[in-house]
Amino acid sequence: MPDPLSSTSQAQAPLAQGLRRPDHLGVHDLIDQMRALAVRHARRDRYDTVVPGLSVFTAGGPTELTPGVYEPMLCLVLQGAKEVLIGERLLRYDPHGYFIASLEMPACGRIVEASPQRPYVAMSIRLPPEELADLLPARDERAGEAPASSAFGVSPVTHALLDPCRRLLDLLDAPQDVPVIAPMLRREILYRLLQGPQGEVLRQIAWADSRLSRVRRAIGWIREHYDRPLRVEDLAAIAGMSPASFHRHFKTATAMSPLQFQKTLRLQQARRLLLSHTEVSRAGYAVGYESASQFSREYARAFGAPPARDAQRLRGDPALARAEA
């Protein structure tokens, strides 16, 4: 992956010779400005700002691997670094690259670079498919035939993307301008993403008849009915595909099989129930497990400890409890 911030790569060789490219300096300057804005407006670990769809995150140290459901979003790290585990794929991102999730999916994330002196600072922007669709032609005849792509990834940051993101953060100092200016800046950011390395996957999400959008319909059913028995044939019918084609495209998009996806959602919801003092057996049955032993076994494999012990640890750590809430 190209590294737009590295001064040692071949592409940046002039920097080592004392020649400074204006666009290189611009990237650093923009990140510095964005970090200062984000820190000034941060509220505890996560802050949903007055700008619709814009959130700011800060942390004073590394965190444990914490599960959650990632909505379609753009995430920019302004200081520090984070890792995200989705299925069997581990991605790392920092100020060199932005993270995109284009589907709703369970994932585990952890901050890996942060300290009180240099805290982790990040921002995220939601990516509603309908807003992406507004920037695309009404229909593309090839959309329904294109194979599903991976629905998440990390790509190098660019000046063209960072500039409207910085101006969106600027609105935190001028909330009266948000209703008029924020929608225009969101369109510019979405346009830059559509022109970037992950533009194809975002276009697939925007087109209702693409294979990725049809996988998204099945994901919606799983999320609403995660506690029910799952049949791949039924999900394939929802997606309008054969079972074999659906299974293949689903795993390409999410890095998980449909059954793995459902199990991950079940265990995450069970963990939330345990945090709210639900009994272990009740939590397992509530999310669809019929066997208490199977629930405990799969829970321990996912979270590193049996349900009761893990819940006790979570309740005793305020930072973890907030992350799970």
C-alpha positions as CSV (number, residue, x, y, z in Angstrom):
1,M,0.0,0.0,0.0
2,P,1.4,3.5,-0.9
3,D,2.4,5.5,2.1
4,P,1.6,9.2,1.5
5,L,3.2,10.3,4.9
6,S,6.4,8.2,4.7
7,S,9.5,10.2,4.0
8,T,11.6,7.1,3.3
9,S,9.6,5.6,0.4
10,Q,10.8,5.9,-3.1
11,A,8.0,8.2,-4.0
12,Q,9.1,10.6,-1.3
13,A,12.8,10.5,-2.2
14,P,13.0,14.3,-2.9
15,L,12.1,14.9,0.8
16,A,15.2,13.1,1.9
17,Q,17.2,15.5,-0.4
18,G,15.7,18.6,1.2
19,L,13.0,19.2,-1.5
20,R,9.5,19.6,0.0
21,R,6.5,18.9,-2.0
22,P,3.5,21.2,-1.3
23,D,0.9,18.4,-1.3
24,H,3.0,16.4,1.2
25,L,3.2,19.3,3.6
26,G,-0.5,19.9,3.1
27,V,-1.4,16.4,4.3
28,H,0.6,16.9,7.5
29,D,-0.8,20.4,8.1
30,L,-4.4,19.2,7.6
31,I,-4.0,16.3,10.0
32,D,-2.5,18.7,12.6
33,Q,-5.4,21.1,12.2
34,M,-8.0,18.3,12.4
35,R,-6.4,16.8,15.5
36,A,-6.4,20.1,17.3
37,L,-10.1,20.7,16.4
38,A,-11.1,17.2,17.4
39,V,-9.3,17.4,20.8
40,R,-10.8,20.7,21.6
41,H,-14.3,19.4,21.0
42,A,-13.9,15.9,22.4
43,R,-16.1,14.7,25.3
44,R,-14.8,11.6,27.1
45,D,-14.2,8.6,24.9
46,R,-16.7,9.2,22.1
47,Y,-18.6,12.4,21.2
48,D,-21.4,12.5,18.7
49,T,-21.0,16.1,17.5
50,V,-23.6,18.7,16.4
51,V,-22.7,17.8,12.8
52,P,-25.0,15.0,11.8
53,G,-23.1,11.8,11.3
54,L,-19.8,13.1,12.6
55,S,-18.3,11.6,15.8
56,V,-15.0,12.2,17.5
57,F,-13.0,9.6,19.5
58,T,-10.1,10.0,22.0
59,A,-8.3,7.6,24.3
60,G,-5.3,8.0,26.6
61,G,-3.9,4.5,26.2
62,P,-4.2,1.2,24.3
63,T,-7.5,-0.7,24.7
64,E,-8.5,-4.4,24.7
65,L,-10.1,-5.9,21.7
66,T,-13.7,-4.8,22.0
67,P,-16.6,-6.1,20.0
68,G,-19.2,-4.0,18.2
69,V,-21.3,-3.6,15.1
70,Y,-19.7,-1.3,12.5
71,E,-22.1,0.8,10.5
72,P,-21.2,2.0,7.0
73,M,-18.7,4.7,7.8
74,L,-15.4,6.5,7.1
75,C,-12.9,6.6,9.9
76,L,-9.8,8.8,10.0
77,V,-7.2,8.4,12.7
78,L,-5.6,11.8,13.5
79,Q,-3.1,10.5,16.1
80,G,-2.2,6.9,17.2
81,A,-3.3,3.7,15.6
82,K,-6.1,1.2,15.7
83,E,-6.6,-2.5,14.7
84,V,-9.9,-4.0,13.6
85,L,-10.6,-7.7,13.4
86,I,-13.5,-8.6,10.9
87,G,-13.9,-12.4,10.5
88,E,-10.4,-13.6,10.0
89,R,-9.0,-10.4,8.6
90,L,-7.0,-8.0,10.7
91,L,-6.6,-4.4,9.5
92,R,-4.5,-1.6,11.0
93,Y,-5.0,2.1,10.3
94,D,-3.4,5.3,11.5
95,P,-2.9,8.8,10.0
96,H,-1.4,7.2,6.9
97,G,-4.7,5.6,5.8
98,Y,-8.5,5.8,6.2
99,F,-10.8,2.9,7.0
100,I,-14.0,2.3,5.2
101,A,-16.9,-0.1,6.2
102,S,-19.6,-0.2,3.6
103,L,-21.9,-2.8,5.3
104,E,-23.3,-3.3,8.8
105,M,-21.1,-6.0,10.3
106,P,-19.8,-7.3,13.6
107,A,-16.2,-6.5,14.3
108,C,-13.7,-6.2,17.1
109,G,-11.5,-3.2,17.5
110,R,-8.7,-2.0,19.7
111,I,-6.5,1.0,20.0
112,V,-2.8,0.0,19.7
113,E,-1.0,3.3,19.9
114,A,-1.9,5.9,22.5
115,S,-0.6,7.5,25.6
116,P,-1.5,10.4,27.9
117,Q,1.1,12.5,26.2
118,R,0.0,11.4,22.7
119,P,-3.6,10.3,23.0
120,Y,-5.5,8.4,20.3
121,V,-7.6,10.8,18.3
122,A,-10.0,9.9,15.5
123,M,-13.1,11.0,13.7
124,S,-15.8,9.0,11.8
125,I,-18.4,10.0,9.3
126,R,-21.5,7.8,8.6
127,L,-22.0,6.8,4.9
128,P,-25.7,6.4,4.2
129,P,-26.1,4.4,0.9
130,E,-28.9,6.8,-0.2
131,E,-26.5,9.7,-0.1
132,L,-24.0,7.8,-2.2
133,A,-26.8,7.0,-4.7
134,D,-27.5,10.7,-5.2
135,L,-24.0,11.1,-6.7
136,L,-24.3,8.2,-9.1
137,P,-26.2,7.6,-12.4
138,A,-29.7,6.4,-11.9
139,R,-28.8,2.9,-12.9
140,D,-25.9,0.9,-14.2
141,E,-26.7,-2.2,-16.3
142,R,-23.6,-3.9,-15.0
143,A,-24.3,-3.3,-11.4
144,G,-26.3,-6.5,-10.9
145,E,-23.6,-8.7,-12.5
146,A,-20.5,-7.4,-10.8
147,P,-19.2,-9.8,-8.1
148,A,-19.4,-8.7,-4.5
149,S,-16.3,-7.1,-3.2
150,S,-14.8,-6.9,0.3
151,A,-17.1,-4.5,2.1
152,F,-14.2,-3.0,4.2
153,G,-10.7,-1.9,3.7
154,V,-7.9,0.7,4.4
155,S,-6.7,3.1,1.7
156,P,-4.0,5.9,1.7
157,V,-5.2,9.3,2.8
158,T,-5.1,12.2,0.3
159,H,-5.2,15.9,0.4
160,A,-8.4,15.9,-1.7
161,L,-10.2,13.8,0.9
162,L,-8.7,15.4,4.1
163,D,-9.5,19.0,3.0
164,P,-13.4,18.7,3.1
165,C,-13.1,16.6,6.3
166,R,-11.1,19.4,7.9
167,R,-13.8,21.9,6.8
168,L,-16.5,19.6,8.3
169,L,-14.7,19.7,11.6
170,D,-14.4,23.5,11.3
171,L,-18.2,23.6,11.7
172,L,-17.8,22.5,15.3
173,D,-16.7,26.1,15.9
174,A,-19.6,27.5,13.9
175,P,-22.7,25.4,14.7
176,Q,-25.0,28.0,13.2
177,D,-23.5,27.1,9.8
178,V,-24.2,23.3,10.1
179,P,-27.6,23.1,8.5
180,V,-26.5,24.8,5.3
181,I,-22.8,23.9,4.9
182,A,-22.6,20.4,6.4
183,P,-24.7,18.7,3.6
184,M,-22.5,20.3,0.9
185,L,-19.3,19.1,2.6
186,R,-20.7,15.6,3.1
187,R,-21.4,15.4,-0.7
188,E,-17.8,16.5,-1.4
189,I,-16.4,13.8,1.0
190,L,-18.6,11.1,-0.6
191,Y,-17.6,12.2,-4.0
192,R,-13.9,11.9,-3.1
193,L,-14.5,8.5,-1.7
194,L,-16.2,7.4,-4.8
195,Q,-13.2,8.5,-6.8
196,G,-10.8,6.7,-4.5
197,P,-9.6,3.1,-4.3
198,Q,-12.7,1.9,-2.5
199,G,-15.1,3.7,-4.9
200,E,-16.2,0.5,-6.6
201,V,-17.5,-1.1,-3.4
202,L,-19.3,2.1,-2.4
203,R,-20.9,2.2,-5.8
204,Q,-22.1,-1.4,-5.4
205,I,-23.7,-0.4,-2.0
206,A,-25.5,2.5,-3.6
207,W,-27.0,0.5,-6.5
208,A,-30.0,-1.5,-5.1
209,D,-29.6,-4.3,-7.6
210,S,-25.9,-5.0,-7.1
211,R,-24.8,-8.3,-5.5
212,L,-23.3,-6.4,-2.5
213,S,-26.6,-4.6,-1.9
214,R,-28.4,-7.9,-2.0
215,V,-26.0,-9.3,0.5
216,R,-26.8,-6.2,2.6
217,R,-30.5,-7.1,2.5
218,A,-29.7,-10.5,4.0
219,I,-27.5,-8.9,6.6
220,G,-30.5,-6.8,7.6
221,W,-32.5,-9.9,8.2
222,I,-29.8,-11.6,10.3
223,R,-29.4,-8.5,12.4
224,E,-33.2,-8.3,13.1
225,H,-33.5,-12.1,13.7
226,Y,-30.2,-13.1,15.1
227,D,-31.9,-15.2,17.8
228,R,-33.8,-17.4,15.3
229,P,-32.5,-20.5,13.5
230,L,-30.8,-19.6,10.3
231,R,-31.1,-21.3,6.9
232,V,-28.8,-20.3,4.1
233,E,-31.5,-21.2,1.6
234,D,-33.8,-18.6,3.1
235,L,-31.2,-15.9,3.2
236,A,-30.3,-16.7,-0.4
237,A,-33.9,-16.2,-1.4
238,I,-33.9,-12.8,0.4
239,A,-30.8,-11.9,-1.6
240,G,-32.2,-13.3,-4.9
241,M,-29.3,-15.7,-5.4
242,S,-28.7,-19.4,-5.4
243,P,-27.4,-20.7,-2.1
244,A,-23.9,-21.4,-3.4
245,S,-23.6,-18.0,-5.1
246,F,-25.0,-16.2,-2.0
247,H,-22.6,-18.0,0.4
248,R,-19.6,-17.1,-1.8
249,H,-20.6,-13.4,-2.2
250,F,-21.5,-13.1,1.5
251,K,-18.1,-14.4,2.6
252,T,-16.2,-12.2,0.1
253,A,-18.0,-9.1,1.5
254,T,-17.9,-9.8,5.2
255,A,-14.9,-12.3,5.6
256,M,-17.4,-14.5,7.5
257,S,-19.9,-17.2,6.5
258,P,-23.6,-16.4,7.3
259,L,-23.5,-18.7,10.3
260,Q,-20.3,-17.1,11.6
261,F,-21.9,-13.7,11.2
262,Q,-25.0,-14.7,13.1
263,K,-22.9,-16.3,15.9
264,T,-20.8,-13.2,16.3
265,L,-23.9,-11.0,16.6
266,R,-25.4,-13.5,19.2
267,L,-22.3,-13.5,21.4
268,Q,-22.0,-9.7,21.3
269,Q,-25.6,-9.2,22.3
270,A,-25.1,-11.9,25.1
271,R,-22.2,-9.9,26.4
272,R,-24.3,-6.7,26.6
273,L,-27.0,-8.7,28.5
274,L,-24.4,-10.0,31.0
275,L,-23.1,-6.5,31.5
276,S,-26.6,-5.5,32.5
277,H,-26.6,-8.3,35.2
278,T,-28.6,-10.8,33.2
279,E,-28.0,-14.4,34.4
280,V,-25.7,-16.5,32.2
281,S,-28.3,-19.1,31.3
282,R,-30.9,-16.4,30.5
283,A,-28.4,-14.5,28.3
284,G,-27.6,-17.6,26.3
285,Y,-31.3,-18.5,25.7
286,A,-32.2,-14.9,24.9
287,V,-29.8,-14.8,22.0
288,G,-30.9,-18.1,20.5
289,Y,-28.7,-20.8,22.2
290,E,-30.5,-23.9,23.2
291,S,-27.5,-25.5,25.0
292,A,-26.0,-23.7,27.9
293,S,-22.7,-25.6,27.5
294,Q,-22.4,-24.7,23.9
295,F,-23.1,-21.1,24.7
296,S,-20.4,-21.0,27.4
297,R,-17.9,-22.8,25.2
298,E,-18.4,-20.5,22.2
299,Y,-18.4,-17.4,24.5
300,A,-15.1,-18.3,26.1
301,R,-13.6,-19.0,22.7
302,A,-14.7,-15.6,21.5
303,F,-13.9,-13.5,24.5
304,G,-11.1,-15.4,26.3
305,A,-13.1,-16.3,29.5
306,P,-16.4,-18.0,30.5
307,P,-19.4,-15.7,30.5
308,A,-19.7,-15.2,34.3
309,R,-16.0,-14.4,34.7
310,D,-15.9,-12.1,31.7
311,A,-19.0,-10.2,32.9
312,Q,-17.4,-9.7,36.3
313,R,-14.3,-8.3,34.7
314,L,-16.3,-6.0,32.5
315,R,-18.3,-4.6,35.4
316,G,-15.2,-3.9,37.3
317,D,-13.6,-1.9,34.5
318,P,-15.4,1.4,33.7
319,A,-13.6,1.9,30.4
320,L,-14.6,-1.6,29.1
321,A,-18.1,-1.1,30.4
322,R,-18.5,2.1,28.4
323,A,-17.1,0.5,25.3
324,E,-19.6,-2.3,25.6
325,A,-22.6,0.0,26.2
